[in-house]
Amino acid sequence: MRVLADEDAYGYEILHRLRRAGFEELGDATVYGTLRRLYKAGHLSTYVMPSDAGPHRKYYALTESGRARLLQMREAWEDVSAKMRALLDPPEKG
């Protein structure tokens, strides 16, 4: 969902953004399956746009529900990250 937070995108573009971010091994089926699940959950909307380079493209956009869920997930990640930092980098004994 973070990939769509700033700008709508079509499936291949989403996959490309994820791979540029370091998720090179991420499979197409994983991404498209996740997009379908997020759409069914109401976190994404879709629309179709014509393409000069081939068939029409299905774009994905975050809904308000998706933005709220992304915020919840970010807060949970920050909590887990802080706890992991405390475990991995304990204060020096003095």
MOPAC internal coordinates of N, CA, C and O (Angstrom, degrees):
PM7 1SCF
backbone

  N    0.0000 0     0.00 0     0.00 0    0    0    0
  C    1.4481 1     0.00 0     0.00 0    1    0    0
  C    1.5267 1   110.30 1     0.00 0    2    1    0
  O    1.2310 1   120.79 1   148.53 1    3    2    1
  N    1.3255 1   116.09 1   -31.47 1    3    2    1
  C    1.4635 1   117.85 1  -179.44 1    5    3    2
  C    1.5284 1   111.29 1   -61.62 1    6    5    3
  O    1.2310 1   120.34 1   146.73 1    7    6    5
  N    1.3090 1   116.96 1   -33.27 1    7    6    5
  C    1.4614 1   121.44 1   179.71 1    9    7    6
  C    1.5275 1   110.90 1   -61.52 1   10    9    7
  O    1.2310 1   120.00 1   153.51 1   11   10    9
  N    1.3221 1   117.60 1   -26.49 1   11   10    9
  C    1.4627 1   122.07 1  -178.47 1   13   11   10
  C    1.5284 1   112.94 1  -100.94 1   14   13   11
  O    1.2310 1   119.71 1  -179.42 1   15   14   13
  N    1.3104 1   118.16 1     0.58 1   15   14   13
  C    1.4617 1   120.49 1  -175.00 1   17   15   14
  C    1.5228 1   112.92 1   -64.93 1   18   17   15
  O    1.2310 1   120.09 1   146.62 1   19   18   17
  N    1.3280 1   117.44 1   -33.38 1   19   18   17
  C    1.4665 1   120.93 1  -176.85 1   21   19   18
  C    1.5199 1   113.64 1   -99.33 1   22   21   19
  O    1.2310 1   120.91 1   155.25 1   23   22   21
  N    1.3452 1   115.86 1   -24.75 1   23   22   21
  C    1.4625 1   118.61 1  -174.71 1   25   23   22
  C    1.5252 1   110.24 1  -159.89 1   26   25   23
  O    1.2310 1   120.50 1   -43.00 1   27   26   25
  N    1.3238 1   116.64 1   137.00 1   27   26   25
  C    1.4562 1   121.66 1   175.72 1   29   27   26
  C    1.5316 1   108.82 1   -63.02 1   30   29   27
  O    1.2310 1   120.89 1   -21.58 1   31   30   29
  N    1.3253 1   115.90 1   158.42 1   31   30   29
  C    1.4666 1   119.40 1   179.39 1   33   31   30
  C    1.5221 1   109.39 1  -157.93 1   34   33   31
  O    1.2310 1   121.34 1   -20.78 1   35   34   33
  N    1.3317 1   115.05 1   159.22 1   35   34   33
  C    1.4651 1   120.48 1   173.76 1   37   35   34
  C    1.5274 1   108.28 1   -93.63 1   38   37   35
  O    1.2310 1   120.47 1   -13.62 1   39   38   37
  N    1.3149 1   116.71 1   166.38 1   39   38   37
  C    1.4564 1   122.30 1  -170.52 1   41   39   38
  C    1.5131 1   115.40 1   -51.01 1   42   41   39
  O    1.2310 1   120.13 1   127.89 1   43   42   41
  N    1.3317 1   117.35 1   -52.11 1   43   42   41
  C    1.4604 1   119.99 1  -177.55 1   45   43   42
  C    1.5242 1   111.00 1   -63.56 1   46   45   43
  O    1.2310 1   120.43 1   143.18 1   47   46   45
  N    1.3097 1   116.78 1   -36.82 1   47   46   45
  C    1.4681 1   120.86 1   178.67 1   49   47   46
  C    1.5357 1   110.55 1   -65.65 1   50   49   47
  O    1.2310 1   120.27 1   140.52 1   51   50   49
  N    1.3245 1   117.09 1   -39.48 1   51   50   49
  C    1.4649 1   121.60 1   176.64 1   53   51   50
  C    1.5306 1   109.49 1   -61.06 1   54   53   51
  O    1.2310 1   120.91 1   133.14 1   55   54   53
  N    1.3161 1   115.86 1   -46.86 1   55   54   53
  C    1.4568 1   121.37 1   178.78 1   57   55   54
  C    1.5296 1   110.21 1   -59.49 1   58   57   55
  O    1.2310 1   120.35 1   136.16 1   59   58   57
  N    1.3106 1   116.93 1   -43.84 1   59   58   57
  C    1.4664 1   121.75 1   179.87 1   61   59   58
  C    1.5341 1   110.81 1   -63.44 1   62   61   59
  O    1.2310 1   119.82 1   138.09 1   63   62   61
  N    1.3171 1   117.94 1   -41.91 1   63   62   61
  C    1.4763 1   121.39 1   178.27 1   65   63   62
  C    1.5270 1   110.81 1   -62.15 1   66   65   63
  O    1.2310 1   120.81 1   137.06 1   67   66   65
  N    1.3276 1   116.06 1   -42.94 1   67   66   65
  C    1.4574 1   120.28 1   179.34 1   69   67   66
  C    1.5265 1   110.95 1   -63.45 1   70   69   67
  O    1.2310 1   120.38 1   137.69 1   71   70   69
  N    1.3104 1   116.88 1   -42.31 1   71   70   69
  C    1.4643 1   120.26 1   179.94 1   73   71   70
  C    1.5277 1   111.18 1   -66.90 1   74   73   71
  O    1.2310 1   120.12 1   141.79 1   75   74   73
  N    1.3145 1   117.38 1   -38.21 1   75   74   73
  C    1.4722 1   120.19 1   176.11 1   77   75   74
  C    1.5261 1   111.41 1   -63.46 1   78   77   75
  O    1.2310 1   120.88 1   150.87 1   79   78   77
  N    1.3362 1   115.91 1   -29.13 1   79   78   77
  C    1.4677 1   120.92 1  -179.97 1   81   79   78
  C    1.5301 1   112.45 1   -80.64 1   82   81   79
  O    1.2310 1   120.31 1   179.30 1   83   82   81
  N    1.3402 1   117.01 1    -0.70 1   83   82   81
  C    1.4544 1   119.83 1   176.73 1   85   83   82
  C    1.5127 1   115.71 1   112.91 1   86   85   83
  O    1.2310 1   119.86 1   179.65 1   87   86   85
  N    1.3112 1   117.87 1    -0.35 1   87   86   85
  C    1.4626 1   121.66 1   179.80 1   89   87   86
  C    1.5305 1   110.28 1   -94.99 1   90   89   87
  O    1.2310 1   121.03 1  -122.48 1   91   90   89
  N    1.3460 1   115.63 1    57.52 1   91   90   89
  C    1.4636 1   120.59 1  -174.47 1   93   91   90
  C    1.5242 1   113.43 1   -63.21 1   94   93   91
  O    1.2310 1   120.01 1   148.57 1   95   94   93
  N    1.3046 1   117.59 1   -31.43 1   95   94   93
  C    1.4656 1   121.71 1  -175.96 1   97   95   94
  C    1.5263 1   113.76 1   -85.41 1   98   97   95
  O    1.2310 1   120.11 1   178.95 1   99   98   97
  N    1.3110 1   117.40 1    -1.05 1   99   98   97
  C    1.4594 1   121.83 1  -177.91 1  101   99   98
  C    1.5216 1   110.39 1   -66.74 1  102  101   99
  O    1.2310 1   120.47 1   -53.99 1  103  102  101
  N    1.3118 1   116.70 1   126.01 1  103  102  101
  C    1.4563 1   121.35 1  -177.36 1  105  103  102
  C    1.5170 1   113.25 1   -83.65 1  106  105  103
  O    1.2310 1   121.25 1   -27.78 1  107  106  105
  N    1.3224 1   115.21 1   152.22 1  107  106  105
  C    1.4590 1   121.52 1   178.23 1  109  107  106
  C    1.5254 1   111.52 1   -56.40 1  110  109  107
  O    1.2310 1   120.58 1   134.24 1  111  110  109
  N    1.3247 1   116.49 1   -45.76 1  111  110  109
  C    1.4684 1   120.76 1  -176.35 1  113  111  110
  C    1.5268 1   110.97 1   -62.23 1  114  113  111
  O    1.2310 1   120.34 1   144.56 1  115  114  113
  N    1.3207 1   116.96 1   -35.44 1  115  114  113
  C    1.4635 1   120.76 1   178.44 1  117  115  114
  C    1.5167 1   110.49 1   -63.58 1  118  117  115
  O    1.2310 1   120.78 1   134.12 1  119  118  117
  N    1.3261 1   116.11 1   -45.88 1  119  118  117
  C    1.4682 1   120.33 1  -178.26 1  121  119  118
  C    1.5200 1   110.76 1   -66.63 1  122  121  119
  O    1.2310 1   120.31 1   130.52 1  123  122  121
  N    1.3329 1   117.01 1   -49.48 1  123  122  121
  C    1.4628 1   119.60 1  -177.69 1  125  123  122
  C    1.5331 1   111.79 1   -65.97 1  126  125  123
  O    1.2310 1   120.19 1   144.98 1  127  126  125
  N    1.3183 1   117.25 1   -35.02 1  127  126  125
  C    1.4653 1   120.43 1   175.73 1  129  127  126
  C    1.5199 1   111.60 1   -65.05 1  130  129  127
  O    1.2310 1   120.92 1   138.70 1  131  130  129
  N    1.3197 1   115.85 1   -41.30 1  131  130  129
  C    1.4637 1   120.67 1   177.97 1  133  131  130
  C    1.5203 1   110.89 1   -65.19 1  134  133  131
  O    1.2310 1   120.16 1   138.49 1  135  134  133
  N    1.3326 1   117.30 1   -41.51 1  135  134  133
  C    1.4683 1   120.26 1   177.59 1  137  135  134
  C    1.5295 1   110.81 1   -60.20 1  138  137  135
  O    1.2310 1   120.12 1   138.14 1  139  138  137
  N    1.3317 1   117.38 1   -41.86 1  139  138  137
  C    1.4753 1   120.64 1   178.49 1  141  139  138
  C    1.5242 1   111.22 1   -62.84 1  142  141  139
  O    1.2310 1   120.61 1   136.66 1  143  142  141
  N    1.3369 1   116.44 1   -43.34 1  143  142  141
  C    1.4734 1   119.77 1  -179.70 1  145  143  142
  C    1.5289 1   111.26 1   -65.65 1  146  145  143
  O    1.2310 1   120.26 1   138.60 1  147  146  145
  N    1.3189 1   117.11 1   -41.40 1  147  146  145
  C    1.4613 1   120.27 1   178.44 1  149  147  146
  C    1.5236 1   111.62 1   -65.67 1  150  149  147
  O    1.2310 1   120.65 1   143.43 1  151  150  149
  N    1.3266 1   116.36 1   -36.57 1  151  150  149
  C    1.4651 1   120.96 1   176.77 1  153  151  150
  C    1.5336 1   110.10 1   -64.68 1  154  153  151
  O    1.2310 1   120.56 1   132.16 1  155  154  153
  N    1.3314 1   116.54 1   -47.84 1  155  154  153
  C    1.4675 1   120.68 1   179.71 1  157  155  154
  C    1.5208 1   111.88 1   -61.51 1  158  157  155
  O    1.2310 1   120.31 1   147.70 1  159  158  157
  N    1.3397 1   117.02 1   -32.30 1  159  158  157
  C    1.4628 1   121.31 1   179.80 1  161  159  158
  C    1.5252 1   112.16 1   -78.78 1  162  161  159
  O    1.2310 1   120.50 1   173.05 1  163  162  161
  N    1.3351 1   116.65 1    -6.95 1  163  162  161
  C    1.4531 1   120.30 1   178.79 1  165  163  162
  C    1.5232 1   114.39 1    87.97 1  166  165  163
  O    1.2310 1   120.34 1  -170.88 1  167  166  165
  N    1.3404 1   116.96 1     9.12 1  167  166  165
  C    1.4568 1   120.46 1  -178.65 1  169  167  166
  C    1.5326 1   112.78 1   -87.17 1  170  169  167
  O    1.2310 1   120.59 1   165.34 1  171  170  169
  N    1.3191 1   116.47 1   -14.66 1  171  170  169
  C    1.4660 1   121.39 1   178.29 1  173  171  170
  C    1.5116 1   110.22 1  -130.21 1  174  173  171
  O    1.2310 1   121.09 1   -29.66 1  175  174  173
  N    1.3164 1   115.52 1   150.34 1  175  174  173
  C    1.4584 1   121.53 1   168.44 1  177  175  174
  C    1.5303 1   106.20 1  -117.61 1  178  177  175
  O    1.2310 1   120.82 1   -14.95 1  179  178  177
  N    1.3202 1   116.04 1   165.05 1  179  178  177
  C    1.4645 1   119.84 1   179.43 1  181  179  178
  C    1.5201 1   110.01 1  -132.90 1  182  181  179
  O    1.2310 1   121.51 1   -23.74 1  183  182  181
  N    1.3203 1   114.72 1   156.26 1  183  182  181
  C    1.4587 1   121.62 1   171.54 1  185  183  182
  C    1.5210 1   107.56 1  -153.76 1  186  185  183
  O    1.2310 1   120.58 1   -22.66 1  187  186  185
  N    1.3057 1   116.50 1   157.34 1  187  186  185
  C    1.4655 1   121.73 1  -176.53 1  189  187  186
  C    1.5210 1   109.50 1  -108.84 1  190  189  187
  O    1.2310 1   121.54 1   -43.01 1  191  190  189
  N    1.3354 1   114.66 1   136.99 1  191  190  189
  C    1.4626 1   121.46 1   178.64 1  193  191  190
  C    1.5243 1   108.90 1  -127.49 1  194  193  191
  O    1.2310 1   119.88 1   -38.96 1  195  194  193
  N    1.3276 1   117.83 1   141.04 1  195  194  193
  C    1.4623 1   119.80 1   175.77 1  197  195  194
  C    1.5288 1   110.56 1   -65.81 1  198  197  195
  O    1.2310 1   121.10 1   -26.74 1  199  198  197
  N    1.3112 1   115.51 1   153.26 1  199  198  197
  C    1.4609 1   121.14 1   179.76 1  201  199  198
  C    1.5237 1   109.43 1  -128.31 1  202  201  199
  O    1.2310 1   120.52 1   -44.00 1  203  202  201
  N    1.3141 1   116.60 1   136.00 1  203  202  201
  C    1.4612 1   121.21 1   175.81 1  205  203  202
  C    1.5271 1   111.16 1   -73.02 1  206  205  203
  O    1.2310 1   120.54 1   159.20 1  207  206  205
  N    1.3420 1   116.57 1   -20.80 1  207  206  205
  C    1.4574 1   121.40 1  -174.38 1  209  207  206
  C    1.5229 1   113.64 1   -96.70 1  210  209  207
  O    1.2310 1   119.15 1  -168.77 1  211  210  209
  N    1.3096 1   119.22 1    11.23 1  211  210  209
  C    1.4624 1   120.14 1  -178.74 1  213  211  210
  C    1.5087 1   111.61 1   152.82 1  214  213  211
  O    1.2310 1   121.09 1    32.32 1  215  214  213
  N    1.3413 1   115.51 1  -147.68 1  215  214  213
  C    1.4696 1   119.36 1  -178.18 1  217  215  214
  C    1.5231 1   111.85 1   -67.19 1  218  217  215
  O    1.2310 1   121.28 1   -15.50 1  219  218  217
  N    1.3313 1   115.16 1   164.50 1  219  218  217
  C    1.4601 1   120.81 1   176.61 1  221  219  218
  C    1.5246 1   109.38 1   -56.09 1  222  221  219
  O    1.2310 1   121.22 1   -26.99 1  223  222  221
  N    1.3236 1   115.28 1   153.01 1  223  222  221
  C    1.4665 1   120.63 1  -178.98 1  225  223  222
  C    1.5241 1   109.95 1  -114.32 1  226  225  223
  O    1.2310 1   121.60 1   -42.55 1  227  226  225
  N    1.3384 1   114.54 1   137.45 1  227  226  225
  C    1.4614 1   120.62 1   176.44 1  229  227  226
  C    1.5209 1   107.88 1   -90.81 1  230  229  227
  O    1.2310 1   121.13 1   -63.68 1  231  230  229
  N    1.3190 1   115.45 1   116.32 1  231  230  229
  C    1.4598 1   121.63 1   179.46 1  233  231  230
  C    1.5217 1   110.06 1   -94.30 1  234  233  231
  O    1.2310 1   121.55 1   -31.45 1  235  234  233
  N    1.3203 1   114.64 1   148.55 1  235  234  233
  C    1.4550 1   122.26 1   177.14 1  237  235  234
  C    1.5140 1   108.77 1  -114.61 1  238  237  235
  O    1.2310 1   120.93 1   -37.87 1  239  238  237
  N    1.3345 1   115.83 1   142.13 1  239  238  237
  C    1.4600 1   122.02 1   178.98 1  241  239  238
  C    1.5250 1   108.52 1  -137.95 1  242  241  239
  O    1.2310 1   120.78 1   -34.75 1  243  242  241
  N    1.3256 1   116.11 1   145.25 1  243  242  241
  C    1.4602 1   120.16 1   175.70 1  245  243  242
  C    1.5288 1   110.16 1   -72.08 1  246  245  243
  O    1.2310 1   120.60 1   -42.03 1  247  246  245
  N    1.2926 1   116.45 1   137.97 1  247  246  245
  C    1.4631 1   121.82 1   172.51 1  249  247  246
  C    1.5350 1   107.97 1   -90.92 1  250  249  247
  O    1.2310 1   120.28 1    -5.46 1  251  250  249
  N    1.3022 1   117.07 1   174.54 1  251  250  249
  C    1.4705 1   119.59 1   174.71 1  253  251  250
  C    1.5194 1   110.44 1   -59.60 1  254  253  251
  O    1.2310 1   120.73 1   140.71 1  255  254  253
  N    1.3255 1   116.22 1   -39.29 1  255  254  253
  C    1.4600 1   120.85 1   176.54 1  257  255  254
  C    1.5258 1   110.33 1   -60.68 1  258  257  255
  O    1.2310 1   120.54 1   138.79 1  259  258  257
  N    1.3148 1   116.57 1   -41.21 1  259  258  257
  C    1.4652 1   120.95 1   178.65 1  261  259  258
  C    1.5163 1   111.97 1   -65.31 1  262  261  259
  O    1.2310 1   120.54 1   139.75 1  263  262  261
  N    1.3225 1   116.57 1   -40.25 1  263  262  261
  C    1.4731 1   119.90 1   178.59 1  265  263  262
  C    1.5324 1   110.58 1   -64.98 1  266  265  263
  O    1.2310 1   120.60 1   139.68 1  267  266  265
  N    1.3282 1   116.45 1   -40.32 1  267  266  265
  C    1.4627 1   120.48 1   178.44 1  269  267  266
  C    1.5341 1   110.14 1   -65.74 1  270  269  267
  O    1.2310 1   120.32 1   138.07 1  271  270  269
  N    1.3171 1   117.00 1   -41.93 1  271  270  269
  C    1.4647 1   121.33 1   179.35 1  273  271  270
  C    1.5273 1   110.71 1   -65.78 1  274  273  271
  O    1.2310 1   120.27 1   139.77 1  275  274  273
  N    1.3158 1   117.09 1   -40.23 1  275  274  273
  C    1.4610 1   121.07 1   177.42 1  277  275  274
  C    1.5264 1   110.38 1   -60.93 1  278  277  275
  O    1.2310 1   120.07 1   137.62 1  279  278  277
  N    1.3112 1   117.47 1   -42.38 1  279  278  277
  C    1.4636 1   121.44 1   177.91 1  281  279  278
  C    1.5276 1   110.54 1   -62.05 1  282  281  279
  O    1.2310 1   120.32 1   135.98 1  283  282  281
  N    1.3280 1   116.99 1   -44.02 1  283  282  281
  C    1.4702 1   120.92 1   177.79 1  285  283  282
  C    1.5260 1   110.78 1   -60.35 1  286  285  283
  O    1.2310 1   120.93 1   135.98 1  287  286  285
  N    1.3334 1   115.82 1   -44.02 1  287  286  285
  C    1.4585 1   120.17 1  -179.52 1  289  287  286
  C    1.5273 1   111.19 1   -65.52 1  290  289  287
  O    1.2310 1   120.39 1   141.08 1  291  290  289
  N    1.3175 1   116.85 1   -38.92 1  291  290  289
  C    1.4628 1   120.35 1   178.60 1  293  291  290
  C    1.5279 1   110.81 1   -64.30 1  294  293  291
  O    1.2310 1   120.57 1   136.43 1  295  294  293
  N    1.3227 1   116.51 1   -43.57 1  295  294  293
  C    1.4666 1   120.39 1   178.42 1  297  295  294
  C    1.5268 1   111.04 1   -61.90 1  298  297  295
  O    1.2310 1   120.45 1   138.32 1  299  298  297
  N    1.3318 1   116.75 1   -41.68 1  299  298  297
  C    1.4638 1   120.71 1   177.98 1  301  299  298
  C    1.5303 1   110.31 1   -64.10 1  302  301  299
  O    1.2310 1   120.29 1   138.31 1  303  302  301
  N    1.3289 1   117.04 1   -41.69 1  303  302  301
  C    1.4638 1   121.15 1   178.59 1  305  303  302
  C    1.5309 1   110.77 1   -63.15 1  306  305  303
  O    1.2310 1   120.08 1   137.55 1  307  306  305
  N    1.3243 1   117.46 1   -42.45 1  307  306  305
  C    1.4619 1   120.82 1   179.18 1  309  307  306
  C    1.5247 1   110.43 1   -62.53 1  310  309  307
  O    1.2310 1   120.21 1   141.02 1  311  310  309
  N    1.3183 1   117.21 1   -38.98 1  311  310  309
  C    1.4618 1   121.76 1   178.44 1  313  311  310
  C    1.5234 1   110.49 1   -64.05 1  314  313  311
  O    1.2310 1   120.25 1   130.39 1  315  314  313
  N    1.3149 1   117.13 1   -49.61 1  315  314  313
  C    1.4662 1   121.54 1   179.39 1  317  315  314
  C    1.5273 1   110.23 1   -62.54 1  318  317  315
  O    1.2310 1   120.33 1   137.80 1  319  318  317
  N    1.3300 1   116.97 1   -42.20 1  319  318  317
  C    1.4660 1   120.96 1  -179.75 1  321  319  318
  C    1.5234 1   111.45 1   -61.27 1  322  321  319
  O    1.2310 1   120.30 1   136.66 1  323  322  321
  N    1.3140 1   117.02 1   -43.34 1  323  322  321
  C    1.4615 1   120.87 1   179.37 1  325  323  322
  C    1.5313 1   110.59 1   -63.11 1  326  325  323
  O    1.2310 1   120.61 1   138.48 1  327  326  325
  N    1.3259 1   116.43 1   -41.52 1  327  326  325
  C    1.4663 1   119.88 1   179.40 1  329  327  326
  C    1.5287 1   111.10 1   -66.55 1  330  329  327
  O    1.2310 1   120.56 1   140.21 1  331  330  329
  N    1.3247 1   116.54 1   -39.79 1  331  330  329
  C    1.4632 1   120.28 1   178.22 1  333  331  330
  C    1.5299 1   110.91 1   -66.09 1  334  333  331
  O    1.2310 1   120.16 1   140.15 1  335  334  333
  N    1.3379 1   117.30 1   -39.85 1  335  334  333
  C    1.4712 1   119.94 1   177.07 1  337  335  334
  C    1.5234 1   110.36 1   -60.94 1  338  337  335
  O    1.2310 1   120.49 1   139.43 1  339  338  337
  N    1.3258 1   116.68 1   -40.57 1  339  338  337
  C    1.4659 1   120.62 1   179.19 1  341  339  338
  C    1.5287 1   110.80 1   -63.87 1  342  341  339
  O    1.2310 1   120.37 1   143.34 1  343  342  341
  N    1.3313 1   116.91 1   -36.66 1  343  342  341
  C    1.4635 1   119.98 1   178.38 1  345  343  342
  C    1.5175 1   112.39 1   -74.26 1  346  345  343
  O    1.2310 1   120.35 1   138.06 1  347  346  345
  N    1.3110 1   116.93 1   -41.94 1  347  346  345
  C    1.4595 1   120.95 1  -174.79 1  349  347  346
  C    1.5182 1   113.58 1   -81.60 1  350  349  347
  O    1.2310 1   120.01 1   152.02 1  351  350  349
  N    1.3096 1   117.58 1   -27.98 1  351  350  349
  C    1.4571 1   122.51 1  -178.21 1  353  351  350
  C    1.5249 1   110.00 1  -124.86 1  354  353  351
  O    1.2310 1   119.96 1  -114.70 1  355  354  353
  N    1.3176 1   117.68 1    65.30 1  355  354  353
  C    1.4693 1   119.16 1  -178.01 1  357  355  354
  C    1.5357 1   110.14 1   -65.32 1  358  357  355
  O    1.2310 1   120.61 1   -26.35 1  359  358  357
  N    1.3176 1   116.45 1   153.65 1  359  358  357
  C    1.4668 1   119.18 1   179.50 1  361  359  358
  C    1.5389 1   109.41 1   -63.14 1  362  361  359
  O    1.2310 1   121.26 1   -33.69 1  363  362  361
  N    1.3144 1   115.20 1   146.31 1  363  362  361
  C    1.4693 1   119.06 1   179.47 1  365  363  362
  C    1.5267 1   109.90 1   -69.70 1  366  365  363
  O    1.2310 1   121.46 1   -38.98 1  367  366  365
  N    1.3141 1   114.81 1   141.02 1  367  366  365
  C    1.4629 1   119.84 1   178.44 1  369  367  366
  C    1.5093 1   108.20 1   -77.52 1  370  369  367
  O    1.2310 1   121.31 1   -44.79 1  371  370  369
  N    1.3038 1   115.11 1   135.21 1  371  370  369
  C    1.4494 1   116.73 1  -173.90 1  373  371  370
  C    1.4328 1   113.30 1  -133.47 1  374  373  371
  O    1.2310 1   120.10 1   180.00 1  375  374  373

